[in-house]
Amino acid sequence: MNGRPGAEPRRHLPPLPARTEPPDHTLEPLPRPLRVRAVLAGRQERLGCDLTGRRRGQPPLRLPLLTPGACQCPGLVSCGMVSTGTAPAVEEVRSPLPRAFLVWLAGALVSMLGTGMMYFALGWAASAHGGTVAGLALTAVNLPRAVLLLVGGAVGDRFGARRVMIAGDAAMIAVTMLLAAAVAGLGTPVWLLLSAGLLIGVVDAFYLPASGSMPRRLVGTGQLPRALALRQTGQQLMMFTGGALGGVLVAAAGLGGAALANAVTFAAMLSVLLWLRGRITEPPPRPRDGGPGLLSDIGDGLRIAWGEPVLRAALMLTAAAAGFLLPVVTLLGPLLARAQEWGPQTAGLIVGAQSLGIVAAALTVVRRSGAARPGLAAAAGLLAAGAGTGLLAVSWSPVPAVAGSLLIGAGSGTFGANIAPLVLGTTPDTHLSRVQSLVTVVQSGALLATNAALGLLAERTSPAAVLTLCAAVVTATAVAALLTGTLRGARPVHGRAGPTRPGQ
């Protein structure tokens, strides 16, 4: 009885039944992220709210993928968890690539085939005037492209990649049609070839960054490795086919015929881009006054690339690979074949083996949906490419040389198929074209800086010695990347990437 007068008798409630757990044999093992989600779901059920304090009955929030660290749960004792972003679901990684991306890729590969034919035809026509004019024709394409790439990236992010590509395809249709008409009436004078090269380079400077950002705009983060590997495979096939078809077309119809065929491929790509309207998210129009200018946009892109540790490390790795790996087969391979007196057939096999290795690596990524840690896979691929370069340097016969080139292709293909989705997955949506333009500038600048130097060094020493130097630089770069936690543990997660924590 309660001692207070008029108080009701105290009711004795029966004890709560003990909570029983199901036997262990009824629980099936789950992957670690699902186990984490299950634990969090149990906590939410007991607390009546989720970890953000939202009460039951309110719209639910999507649970993030959590990794060991410092808990920020409101009102709870630290549970040793910290969010690192929402990871792509398994269904997204394994689901078929979107139709919009596949249609865009088909159009892009057709356009690439026409570009390959056009480059061959332009170089062939320029070679009729001598080696100096042929070199100037290539420079006329590459110079404005290198100078205007950063501007092109800023324009792509400001006005939308699809709009910039539509303008570029329309401009190239006009350029190639005018070139075909001029060739029919004037032939192939030097000024015409150089003017065509300059116009193509200017359009490329705006087109390439926008085109490079399209996979990220059309597929989810989890599908990026497969999408980019599929594009890489198609690019290799178009490189094989474009030169051969260009030779047949030039023999049959000359430069004018190649220009008309190229115009047809650009028209096909233009129709694909028009079809994509409404199927891709585009930025809203910016106000004409009061907003930042193009120079400010370029500087902002550079700050993003340098301020993000994963992007900075990936760009440095890309520069090393472009400078000391790309010239190995295209420049030093033929020089080695001449020095060893193997003949042009062996030189062709060396180049073909590299392409075969690239395609095989890309198809592996397509089948396996990419690596869980693309930074680690990219560094491992670069290490394999360094080993292949060393094998090529010490080759005493064509057989190990072809084997080394195949290993170089497999390693560089693995590197490219993993570093590209890491860069795209790390870049904020608002800076995709600018970062892609910076990637192209880094590759082109490194290649321009080392091509002439490596060729001169091979002439003064030997191709084998220069190949040994390239193998040492590539291997050292790969080892440094493997030892760098920022890149080794990085994985793209919806526009951001960061190193994984121990135990993940």
Backbone torsions as a table, in degrees:
resi	resn	phi	psi	omega
1	MET	NA	143.2	176.3
2	ASN	-78.2	138.0	-175.7
3	GLY	-71.4	-17.5	-177.2
4	ARG	-78.3	138.4	179.7
5	PRO	-65.5	138.5	177.0
6	GLY	79.0	2.6	-179.1
7	ALA	-78.7	147.4	178.8
8	GLU	-75.0	151.2	178.1
9	PRO	-61.5	142.7	178.9
10	ARG	-73.3	131.5	-179.8
11	ARG	-93.2	131.6	178.5
12	HIS	-95.1	112.7	-178.5
13	LEU	-81.8	144.2	177.8
14	PRO	-67.2	149.4	-179.9
15	PRO	-64.2	147.7	177.9
16	LEU	-69.8	140.1	178.0
17	PRO	-64.2	146.5	179.8
18	ALA	-65.0	139.7	179.8
19	ARG	-76.1	128.1	-179.7
20	THR	-107.3	143.5	177.3
21	GLU	-103.6	147.0	177.3
22	PRO	-67.1	151.7	178.9
23	PRO	-58.0	153.7	-177.7
24	ASP	-62.1	-31.0	-174.9
25	HIS	-72.9	-7.8	177.6
26	THR	-89.8	-8.3	-178.9
27	LEU	-98.7	126.4	177.4
28	GLU	-90.9	142.5	-179.7
29	PRO	-64.6	140.0	179.4
30	LEU	-118.2	153.6	171.7
31	PRO	-59.5	155.9	-173.5
32	ARG	-57.6	-45.1	179.0
33	PRO	-59.7	-35.9	179.1
34	LEU	-70.5	-35.2	177.0
35	ARG	-62.7	-40.8	178.9
36	VAL	-62.5	-44.3	179.4
37	ARG	-62.6	-38.3	179.7
38	ALA	-64.3	-42.1	178.0
39	VAL	-61.4	-44.8	-179.7
40	LEU	-65.2	-38.6	178.4
41	ALA	-62.3	-39.2	177.0
42	GLY	-63.1	-40.2	178.3
43	ARG	-65.0	-41.6	179.2
44	GLN	-61.6	-39.6	-178.5
45	GLU	-64.3	-39.5	-177.8
46	ARG	-75.0	-36.9	-175.7
47	LEU	-85.1	-19.9	-178.3
48	GLY	78.5	14.1	177.7
49	CYS	-154.6	165.5	175.4
50	ASP	-89.7	-179.0	-172.2
51	LEU	-72.6	-8.0	176.1
52	THR	-94.6	2.7	-179.7
53	GLY	90.2	4.6	-179.2
54	ARG	-77.4	127.0	-176.3
55	ARG	-75.6	156.5	178.6
56	ARG	-62.4	139.0	-177.4
57	GLY	104.5	-22.5	173.6
58	GLN	-82.8	163.3	-179.5
59	PRO	-57.5	131.2	-176.2
60	PRO	-72.4	152.1	173.7
61	LEU	-101.9	146.5	178.5
62	ARG	-72.2	128.6	-178.9
63	LEU	-71.2	134.3	177.0
64	PRO	-79.4	162.2	171.5
65	LEU	-76.5	126.0	-172.8
66	LEU	-110.7	147.3	177.3
67	THR	-132.7	160.5	-177.4
68	PRO	-57.2	139.0	179.8
69	GLY	170.1	-144.9	-178.1
70	ALA	-98.9	123.0	-178.2
71	CYS	-74.6	142.3	175.6
72	GLN	-121.5	29.0	-179.1
73	CYS	-70.2	127.3	-179.4
74	PRO	-70.0	128.6	174.9
75	GLY	77.0	9.7	-178.6
76	LEU	-118.7	153.4	170.6
77	VAL	-68.1	145.7	-177.1
78	SER	-52.6	127.4	-179.3
79	CYS	-104.6	5.7	175.8
80	GLY	75.0	28.9	-179.5
81	MET	-125.4	151.2	173.8
82	VAL	-147.0	141.2	-177.9
83	SER	-83.0	138.8	175.2
84	THR	-121.3	18.4	178.5
85	GLY	110.9	164.2	-179.3
86	THR	-84.5	121.7	-177.9
87	ALA	-84.9	152.7	176.4
88	PRO	-62.6	137.6	178.3
89	ALA	-71.4	156.3	179.4
90	VAL	-60.9	-37.3	-180.0
91	GLU	-62.5	-37.4	179.6
92	GLU	-67.5	-40.3	-177.6
93	VAL	-64.3	-40.7	-173.4
94	ARG	-95.6	-7.5	-178.1
95	SER	-71.4	155.8	178.8
96	PRO	-60.2	149.1	178.0
97	LEU	-64.5	144.4	-177.2
98	PRO	-60.5	148.8	179.6
99	ARG	-61.4	-37.8	-179.4
100	ALA	-59.5	-41.2	179.2
101	PHE	-66.8	-43.1	-178.4
102	LEU	-63.9	-39.4	177.4
103	VAL	-66.3	-43.5	177.8
104	TRP	-61.7	-42.6	-179.0
105	LEU	-63.0	-41.0	178.0
106	ALA	-60.6	-44.5	177.7
107	GLY	-64.8	-40.0	179.8
108	ALA	-64.5	-39.2	179.9
109	LEU	-69.9	-36.9	175.2
110	VAL	-63.0	-43.9	177.7
111	SER	-63.3	-38.7	177.7
112	MET	-64.5	-36.6	176.0
113	LEU	-61.9	-44.4	176.9
114	GLY	-64.1	-37.6	178.4
115	THR	-65.1	-40.9	177.3
116	GLY	-61.4	-41.4	177.3
117	MET	-64.4	-39.6	-178.2
118	MET	-67.3	-42.4	179.6
119	TYR	-62.9	-41.8	178.2
120	PHE	-63.2	-45.4	-178.0
121	ALA	-64.2	-40.6	179.4
122	LEU	-66.5	-43.4	178.0
123	GLY	-65.4	-37.7	179.2
124	TRP	-66.4	-42.9	178.5
125	ALA	-64.8	-38.4	179.6
126	ALA	-69.8	-32.8	-179.1
127	SER	-65.9	-20.0	176.7
128	ALA	-67.0	-19.9	178.9
129	HIS	-97.1	3.8	178.5
130	GLY	110.7	168.4	-176.8
131	GLY	-65.9	-35.0	-179.0
132	THR	-64.5	-44.6	179.6
133	VAL	-66.7	-38.2	178.0
134	ALA	-61.5	-42.4	176.8
135	GLY	-65.6	-39.5	178.2
136	LEU	-65.1	-35.5	179.1
137	ALA	-63.8	-42.3	177.2
138	LEU	-67.8	-38.8	177.7
139	THR	-64.2	-36.3	179.2
140	ALA	-61.8	-29.7	176.7
141	VAL	-80.1	-45.0	-171.5
142	ASN	-78.0	-31.8	-174.5
143	LEU	-65.3	-56.1	179.1
144	PRO	-64.2	-30.3	177.4
145	ARG	-62.0	-47.2	-178.7
146	ALA	-66.9	-36.8	-176.3
147	VAL	-72.0	-37.2	-171.0
148	LEU	-102.3	2.4	-175.1
149	LEU	-59.9	-45.7	-178.6
150	LEU	-64.5	-36.2	175.5
151	VAL	-65.2	-41.8	178.2
152	GLY	-61.7	-38.4	176.9
153	GLY	-64.6	-41.4	178.4
154	ALA	-64.9	-39.0	178.6
155	VAL	-65.6	-39.4	178.8
156	GLY	-61.9	-41.2	178.4
157	ASP	-73.8	-28.2	-177.2
158	ARG	-76.9	-43.9	-173.2
159	PHE	-106.8	-9.7	-179.8
160	GLY	103.9	134.3	-176.1
161	ALA	-62.9	-41.7	-178.1
162	ARG	-64.0	-41.5	179.7
163	ARG	-64.2	-41.1	179.4
164	VAL	-65.3	-40.1	179.2
165	MET	-67.7	-36.6	176.1
166	ILE	-61.2	-45.8	177.7
167	ALA	-62.7	-39.9	179.9
168	GLY	-66.2	-42.9	178.9
169	ASP	-65.2	-41.1	177.7
170	ALA	-62.9	-40.8	178.6
171	ALA	-64.9	-40.9	-179.1
172	MET	-69.4	-32.8	174.4
173	ILE	-61.4	-44.3	179.1
174	ALA	-64.8	-43.1	-178.4
175	VAL	-63.6	-47.1	-176.9
176	THR	-69.1	-35.8	176.6
177	MET	-66.1	-43.6	177.1
178	LEU	-64.6	-38.1	178.3
179	LEU	-64.0	-43.3	178.8
180	ALA	-61.9	-41.3	178.7
181	ALA	-66.2	-40.9	-179.5
182	ALA	-66.6	-39.3	178.3
183	VAL	-64.9	-38.3	178.9
184	ALA	-63.9	-33.1	-177.7
185	GLY	-96.9	-28.6	-172.5
186	LEU	-117.7	-12.9	-173.2
187	GLY	85.9	-146.0	-177.6
188	THR	-126.1	64.8	175.8
189	PRO	-67.4	161.2	-175.6
190	VAL	-62.0	-44.1	-177.5
191	TRP	-60.7	-34.7	179.6
192	LEU	-69.1	-41.6	179.8
193	LEU	-65.3	-42.5	179.9
194	LEU	-67.7	-38.6	178.5
195	SER	-64.4	-41.8	177.8
196	ALA	-62.8	-41.6	178.3
197	GLY	-62.2	-41.8	178.8
198	LEU	-62.8	-44.1	-179.5
199	LEU	-64.5	-41.3	178.5
200	ILE	-63.1	-41.6	179.5
201	GLY	-64.5	-38.9	179.1
202	VAL	-64.8	-45.5	179.6
203	VAL	-64.1	-41.6	178.9
204	ASP	-58.1	-37.1	-177.5
205	ALA	-61.0	-31.8	178.6
206	PHE	-92.2	-29.9	-173.8
207	TYR	-78.7	-42.7	-172.7
208	LEU	-62.8	-46.0	178.3
209	PRO	-62.1	-38.9	179.0
210	ALA	-65.6	-43.7	179.6
211	SER	-65.3	-38.4	179.2
212	GLY	-64.9	-25.1	-179.2
213	SER	-88.2	-9.8	-173.5
214	MET	-63.2	-41.3	179.0
215	PRO	-55.2	-40.9	178.8
216	ARG	-65.1	-31.2	-178.8
217	ARG	-79.6	-17.3	-173.2
218	LEU	-109.4	-18.5	-178.2
219	VAL	-128.7	163.0	177.0
220	GLY	-76.5	165.5	-178.1
221	THR	-59.7	-39.8	-179.0
222	GLY	-67.8	-21.2	-178.9
223	GLN	-94.9	-5.7	-176.2
224	LEU	-57.5	-45.4	-179.5
225	PRO	-58.0	-44.7	179.5
226	ARG	-65.9	-41.7	-178.5
227	ALA	-63.4	-45.3	-178.5
228	LEU	-71.7	-34.6	176.3
229	ALA	-66.4	-37.8	176.6
230	LEU	-64.8	-40.1	176.4
231	ARG	-65.6	-39.3	178.6
232	GLN	-62.4	-41.3	177.3
233	THR	-61.9	-45.3	178.6
234	GLY	-62.8	-37.8	178.3
235	GLN	-62.5	-41.7	178.1
236	GLN	-63.5	-41.3	179.2
237	LEU	-65.9	-38.7	178.5
238	MET	-68.6	-32.5	176.1
239	MET	-65.5	-39.3	176.0
240	PHE	-62.3	-46.8	-169.6
241	THR	-81.6	-35.8	-173.6
242	GLY	-59.7	-47.9	-179.6
243	GLY	-64.0	-42.0	-179.5
244	ALA	-64.1	-46.7	178.5
245	LEU	-65.8	-34.4	176.6
246	GLY	-61.8	-41.2	177.6
247	GLY	-62.9	-43.3	178.6
248	VAL	-64.3	-41.9	-177.3
249	LEU	-69.0	-40.8	178.8
250	VAL	-65.4	-40.5	178.2
251	ALA	-63.3	-31.6	-177.0
252	ALA	-89.6	-39.4	-171.9
253	ALA	-132.8	-0.2	177.2
254	GLY	74.9	-169.8	-178.6
255	LEU	-62.6	-37.1	179.8
256	GLY	-62.3	-41.4	177.7
257	GLY	-64.8	-40.2	177.3
258	ALA	-64.6	-37.5	178.5
259	ALA	-65.3	-41.0	177.7
260	LEU	-65.0	-42.2	177.5
261	ALA	-62.2	-38.4	178.1
262	ASN	-65.4	-38.2	177.2
263	ALA	-61.2	-37.4	178.5
264	VAL	-64.1	-42.2	-179.9
265	THR	-66.6	-36.8	176.8
266	PHE	-67.5	-35.2	176.7
267	ALA	-64.9	-38.0	177.3
268	ALA	-63.5	-42.8	179.0
269	MET	-66.5	-36.6	178.3
270	LEU	-62.9	-40.8	178.1
271	SER	-64.8	-36.1	177.2
272	VAL	-64.3	-43.4	-179.5
273	LEU	-65.2	-37.4	175.9
274	LEU	-65.8	-36.2	177.8
275	TRP	-66.4	-28.9	-178.0
276	LEU	-74.2	-6.2	-179.0
277	ARG	-60.5	130.6	-177.2
278	GLY	85.6	-10.0	179.4
279	ARG	-105.4	4.7	-179.2
280	ILE	-142.0	140.7	179.2
281	THR	-78.9	126.4	-179.2
282	GLU	-120.2	147.9	-179.4
283	PRO	-67.7	147.1	176.9
284	PRO	-68.6	155.8	178.3
285	PRO	-60.2	138.2	179.8
286	ARG	-85.9	153.0	176.2
287	PRO	-64.8	147.5	-176.5
288	ARG	-73.0	-24.7	-179.6
289	ASP	-130.9	154.6	176.3
290	GLY	89.4	-13.3	-179.7
291	GLY	-93.8	167.9	178.8
292	PRO	-67.6	150.8	179.2
293	GLY	-85.2	-178.9	-178.4
294	LEU	-64.0	-39.2	179.9
295	LEU	-63.3	-38.6	176.6
296	SER	-65.6	-38.5	177.5
297	ASP	-64.0	-41.0	178.5
298	ILE	-63.0	-46.6	178.4
299	GLY	-61.7	-36.6	177.7
300	ASP	-65.1	-39.7	176.8
301	GLY	-63.2	-41.0	178.0
302	LEU	-65.3	-38.6	178.9
303	ARG	-66.2	-39.6	178.5
304	ILE	-62.9	-46.2	-177.6
305	ALA	-64.9	-38.9	-178.4
306	TRP	-81.6	-30.1	-176.9
307	GLY	-80.1	-23.5	177.7
308	GLU	-85.8	115.9	-174.3
309	PRO	-58.6	-40.0	-178.4
310	VAL	-66.6	-43.9	178.7
311	LEU	-63.1	-43.2	-179.5
312	ARG	-61.3	-45.6	179.3
313	ALA	-65.0	-40.5	-179.9
314	ALA	-65.3	-39.3	178.9
315	LEU	-67.0	-39.8	177.5
316	MET	-64.5	-39.7	177.7
317	LEU	-66.2	-39.2	178.3
318	THR	-64.3	-40.2	179.1
319	ALA	-63.1	-42.8	179.2
320	ALA	-64.9	-41.2	179.3
321	ALA	-66.5	-40.8	179.9
322	ALA	-66.3	-38.7	-175.7
323	GLY	-77.3	-33.5	-172.5
324	PHE	-120.9	-0.1	177.4
325	LEU	-114.5	-42.4	-179.7
326	LEU	-60.9	-38.0	-179.8
327	PRO	-75.2	-6.7	-172.3
328	VAL	-61.3	-53.2	-174.9
329	VAL	-86.7	-40.9	-175.7
330	THR	-73.0	-35.8	-177.4
331	LEU	-103.6	-54.1	-173.1
332	LEU	-80.8	-25.8	177.8
333	GLY	-60.4	-53.6	175.9
334	PRO	-60.6	-37.1	178.1
335	LEU	-63.8	-40.0	178.0
336	LEU	-65.9	-41.5	179.0
337	ALA	-61.8	-39.2	177.3
338	ARG	-67.9	-42.3	-179.0
339	ALA	-64.9	-34.6	179.9
340	GLN	-88.4	-3.3	-179.5
341	GLU	58.1	45.7	178.6
342	TRP	-87.1	-23.0	179.6
343	GLY	94.4	166.3	-176.9
344	PRO	-67.7	-27.7	179.9
345	GLN	-63.1	-43.6	178.5
346	THR	-66.7	-38.8	177.2
347	ALA	-60.8	-40.7	176.8
348	GLY	-65.0	-38.5	177.3
349	LEU	-64.2	-37.1	179.2
350	ILE	-63.1	-45.4	179.2
351	VAL	-65.9	-43.5	-179.8
352	GLY	-64.9	-35.7	178.9
353	ALA	-64.5	-38.0	177.4
354	GLN	-63.0	-44.9	179.5
355	SER	-62.9	-38.4	178.1
356	LEU	-62.8	-41.4	177.9
357	GLY	-64.8	-38.5	178.6
358	ILE	-63.4	-46.2	-179.6
359	VAL	-63.4	-41.8	179.7
360	ALA	-62.2	-42.7	178.8
361	ALA	-65.6	-41.3	-179.6
362	ALA	-65.4	-41.9	178.9
363	LEU	-65.0	-32.8	175.9
364	THR	-63.3	-41.5	177.9
365	VAL	-66.1	-39.1	177.9
366	VAL	-60.1	-41.5	-176.9
367	ARG	-74.0	-36.8	-173.9
368	ARG	-97.1	1.3	177.0
369	SER	65.1	27.4	173.8
370	GLY	85.8	166.2	-178.8
371	ALA	-87.1	151.2	178.0
372	ALA	-66.2	-33.7	176.8
373	ARG	-124.7	90.7	-174.2
374	PRO	-63.7	-30.3	177.5
375	GLY	-64.0	-42.3	177.3
376	LEU	-65.5	-42.7	179.1
377	ALA	-65.3	-38.8	178.9
378	ALA	-63.9	-43.1	178.4
379	ALA	-64.7	-39.8	177.5
380	ALA	-64.4	-39.4	176.3
381	GLY	-63.2	-40.0	177.9
382	LEU	-65.4	-35.8	176.9
383	LEU	-64.5	-41.0	177.0
384	ALA	-64.9	-39.3	177.6
385	ALA	-64.4	-37.0	175.7
386	GLY	-63.8	-39.4	176.7
387	ALA	-64.5	-40.7	177.0
388	GLY	-64.0	-37.2	176.8
389	THR	-64.9	-40.0	175.9
390	GLY	-63.7	-39.2	177.0
391	LEU	-64.6	-39.5	177.5
392	LEU	-64.7	-35.4	-177.8
393	ALA	-66.8	-33.9	-176.8
394	VAL	-101.2	12.1	-177.2
395	SER	-67.3	131.8	179.4
396	TRP	-105.3	-6.6	179.7
397	SER	-151.5	167.5	-178.8
398	PRO	-61.6	-30.0	-174.8
399	VAL	-63.3	-54.0	176.8
400	PRO	-65.5	-27.5	177.9
401	ALA	-65.7	-44.3	177.8
402	VAL	-66.1	-39.2	177.3
403	ALA	-62.6	-42.4	177.6
404	GLY	-63.2	-41.1	178.6
405	SER	-65.7	-36.7	176.4
406	LEU	-63.3	-40.6	177.6
407	LEU	-67.7	-36.5	176.1
408	ILE	-61.5	-44.5	179.4
409	GLY	-63.9	-43.0	179.1
410	ALA	-63.8	-41.2	179.3
411	GLY	-68.5	-46.1	179.6
412	SER	-68.2	-33.6	175.3
413	GLY	-65.2	-40.8	176.2
414	THR	-64.4	-40.7	177.9
415	PHE	-61.5	-51.3	-177.9
416	GLY	-64.9	-38.7	-177.8
417	ALA	-70.4	-15.3	179.6
418	ASN	-108.2	-33.0	-178.4
419	ILE	-75.3	-31.5	-178.6
420	ALA	-66.3	-49.0	176.6
421	PRO	-66.3	-27.7	176.7
422	LEU	-66.0	-43.3	178.9
423	VAL	-66.0	-47.8	-179.7
424	LEU	-65.5	-38.2	-179.6
425	GLY	-72.3	-21.2	179.9
426	THR	-88.8	-27.5	-175.0
427	THR	-70.8	134.3	173.6
428	PRO	-61.3	149.8	-177.7
429	ASP	-57.6	-29.7	-176.5
430	THR	-79.1	-7.2	-174.3
431	HIS	-126.7	20.2	-173.0
432	LEU	-62.0	-49.6	-177.0
433	SER	-66.8	-37.3	-179.7
434	ARG	-65.9	-42.2	178.8
435	VAL	-68.1	-38.0	177.2
436	GLN	-64.2	-37.8	175.9
437	SER	-64.9	-37.2	178.8
438	LEU	-67.5	-37.9	176.0
439	VAL	-59.5	-44.8	179.9
440	THR	-65.9	-39.5	177.7
441	VAL	-63.2	-42.9	179.1
442	VAL	-61.7	-45.5	179.4
443	GLN	-63.5	-48.2	-177.4
444	SER	-65.5	-42.2	-179.2
445	GLY	-64.7	-43.7	179.0
446	ALA	-64.5	-39.9	-179.5
447	LEU	-67.5	-41.6	178.0
448	LEU	-65.1	-35.2	-177.4
449	ALA	-72.2	-32.7	-173.7
450	THR	-99.8	-24.1	-176.0
451	ASN	-57.7	-54.7	-178.1
452	ALA	-65.8	-40.2	-177.9
453	ALA	-65.5	-42.8	179.8
454	LEU	-68.6	-37.6	176.9
455	GLY	-63.7	-43.2	178.2
456	LEU	-65.2	-40.8	179.6
457	LEU	-65.8	-37.1	177.0
458	ALA	-66.0	-33.4	177.6
459	GLU	-70.7	-36.7	-179.0
460	ARG	-78.5	-32.4	-178.8
461	THR	-111.4	-98.2	176.8
462	SER	-161.1	153.3	176.9
463	PRO	-59.0	-36.4	-179.8
464	ALA	-63.5	-39.5	179.0
465	ALA	-65.0	-41.2	179.7
466	VAL	-69.0	-37.1	175.8
467	LEU	-62.5	-37.6	176.4
468	THR	-63.4	-41.2	176.8
469	LEU	-61.5	-45.8	179.3
470	CYS	-62.2	-41.0	178.6
471	ALA	-61.6	-41.2	-179.9
472	ALA	-65.2	-43.6	-178.4
473	VAL	-66.2	-45.5	-178.9
474	VAL	-64.4	-42.1	179.9
475	THR	-65.8	-43.3	178.6
476	ALA	-63.0	-39.4	177.8
477	THR	-63.7	-42.1	179.3
478	ALA	-64.4	-42.2	179.3
479	VAL	-63.9	-42.5	178.0
480	ALA	-61.0	-39.2	178.5
481	ALA	-66.6	-38.5	178.4
482	LEU	-65.8	-29.7	-179.5
483	LEU	-87.7	-7.7	-178.6
484	THR	-93.4	115.3	-176.5
485	GLY	-64.3	-31.9	-178.2
486	THR	-58.8	-44.6	-178.1
487	LEU	-88.8	-36.0	-176.2
488	ARG	-62.6	-39.5	-176.6
489	GLY	-101.4	7.8	-174.8
490	ALA	-75.7	143.7	173.4
491	ARG	-147.5	133.4	-176.9
492	PRO	-71.8	136.6	179.0
493	VAL	-139.1	96.4	173.1
494	HIS	48.4	58.3	174.0
495	GLY	88.4	-5.0	176.3
496	ARG	-136.0	157.0	176.1
497	ALA	-143.4	153.1	178.3
498	GLY	-159.5	161.4	179.7
499	PRO	-66.2	141.6	175.0
500	THR	-74.4	156.6	-178.3
501	ARG	-97.4	159.5	179.2
502	PRO	-56.7	138.5	179.7
503	GLY	92.5	-8.6	-179.0
504	GLN	-78.9	NA	NA
